[in-house]
Amino acid sequence: MGLQQTLDNIKQEFVASAPAERLAIMQQATALLSTSEILEKTLSPGTRAPDFSLQDAAGNTFDSRELRKKGPLLLTFYRGIW
């Protein structure tokens, strides 16, 4: 099974079991994102990101230019509460 099919299955299971209130909130948020033109501001897969520096949880700074010297970078964004 491919990734898209796996994601579709997860979504179907969630929609079948989630409370109606939660689904309504998620549908509203999705509609807002769709009309926000946010996709026009995003990078396409494979596009080089602008140079940046970020700190990790321990305060260590990482510079994208230095990291790219070691090979390609993969940027992943997590939404979390910790």
C-alpha positions in Angstrom: 0.0 0.0 0.0 1.3 3.4 -0.9 1.6 6.5 1.3 -1.4 8.2 -0.2 -3.6 5.1 0.3 -2.4 4.8 3.9 -3.2 8.5 4.6 -6.6 8.1 3.0 -7.4 5.1 5.2 -6.3 7.0 8.3 -8.5 9.9 7.4 -11.5 7.6 6.7 -11.1 5.9 10.1 -10.8 9.3 11.8 -13.9 10.7 10.1 -15.9 7.6 11.0 -15.0 7.9 14.7 -14.4 11.5 15.5 -17.0 13.6 17.3 -19.1 15.8 14.9 -17.9 19.0 16.7 -14.2 18.2 16.1 -14.9 17.4 12.4 -16.7 20.7 12.0 -13.8 22.6 13.5 -11.3 20.8 11.2 -13.5 21.4 8.1 -13.7 25.1 8.9 -9.9 25.3 9.4 -9.3 23.5 6.1 -11.7 25.9 4.3 -9.9 28.9 5.8 -6.5 27.5 4.7 -7.9 26.8 1.2 -8.9 30.5 0.8 -5.8 31.9 2.5 -3.5 31.6 -0.6 -0.9 30.0 1.7 0.1 27.5 -1.0 1.3 30.4 -3.3 3.8 31.3 -0.5 5.2 27.8 0.0 8.2 26.1 -1.5 7.7 23.2 -3.9 9.2 19.9 -3.1 12.9 19.8 -4.2 13.2 23.6 -4.0 16.2 24.9 -2.0 15.1 26.7 1.2 16.6 30.0 2.0 19.6 30.0 4.3 18.6 29.9 8.0 19.8 29.3 11.5 17.7 27.6 14.2 18.2 26.7 17.8 17.3 23.3 19.2 15.7 22.7 22.6 19.1 22.7 24.2 20.0 26.1 22.8 22.5 24.8 20.1 22.4 26.8 16.9 22.3 25.0 13.6 23.1 26.8 10.3 21.7 25.5 7.1 24.7 26.4 5.1 27.0 24.3 7.3 24.6 21.4 7.4 24.3 21.4 3.6 28.0 20.9 3.3 27.4 17.4 4.7 24.6 16.6 2.3 20.9 17.4 1.5 18.6 18.7 4.2 15.1 17.5 5.0 13.0 20.0 6.9 10.2 18.6 9.0 7.8 20.7 11.1 6.1 19.3 14.1 3.1 20.8 15.8 3.2 19.7 19.4 2.6 20.6 23.0 5.5 19.6 25.2 
